[in-house]
């Protein structure tokens, strides 16, 4: 049983009991009010009137002693000094025990190695030889991996240099964004009232991929709305200008204008892509052949999209691309390769546009010949 209050000072310097732990209060945060609060809190749990167990009596006496010791400054100072010395001694003992155990383990390990060396020297030699063998194998594998990595890097570098040496510069497209832009105008009323940017994109995507669609807000014309459609390729813009208003598709009925935003079609008449991709001058296009009496065949008001008529035997004529001037074989002075021709961004565009224009001219000439023949037959 702990001493009474009169013996609190002596008990404080000789007891191993931690009063801070009993009151459950930290040493560095103790104040007079916090000490009273902690004592009351623990008293509610261990007071003999609240708890009639033997442990409660012992615990309450310790609580009372702890409060008496810590509430008196002089007694608290003596207790803190004794407690600090006790904790320091405990730490030294623990450190000593740890060092002693380490030294003991090291001594036992050396003794065991000495015993094994005396008892089995051949086994020790075999173990050392095995370790050296494993180390040699590891170093040899590391050296081989380094050689393989260096050889692979040299191969990749050689391939990269060969690729860069054989790479040829591909010319940039001569067509600007304005060349690929089409301006459209349509009636505000009727079907044109619901046309927005999404609808325009969906409608004109049949001619080619579209980069952007812009509808001008407001507009000067009261009856018409207008917008701009930027195609990714000039081929799409060319097809839209040529075919949108040909009267075949009723979806384009609201449109009054589908034309080049620049005001005129991009000029490709002076560009020739030969079999090396070299740009030069086109040979002149053959003029429309004259009629039998030497007069030029009259131009027809019919639209170019009308299909050709059937021949005398009732079969339909197959479209001919004879009027399209095919490129001549390679130029000796060309500094470009054939692969560059295929990679040129303008090669396919210009070729498709010329094929379409050539077929359009052929159909117009065929229609004029048929009309002239019909006129000659009626005379």
Secondary structure, DSSP 8 states (H G I E B T S, - for coil): ----GGGHHHHHHH----HHHHHT--GGG--HHHHHHHHHHHHHHH-TTT--SHHHHHHHHHHHHHHHHHHSHHHHHHHHHHHHHHHHHHHHHHHHHHHHHHHHHHHHHHHHHHHHHHH-HHHHHHHHHHHHHHHHHHHHHHHHHHHHHHHHHHHHHHHHHHHHHH-------S--TTTTEEEEEEESSGGGGG--HHHHHHHHTTTS-EEEEEE-SS-S-SSEEEEEEEESSHHHHHHHHHHTTSSS-GGGTTEEEEEETTSS----TT-EE-TT--EE---------B-TTS-B-----S-TTS---B-TTS-B-----TTS----S--TT--S-HHHHHH-TTHHHHHHHHHHHHHHHHHHHHHHHHHHHHHHHH-
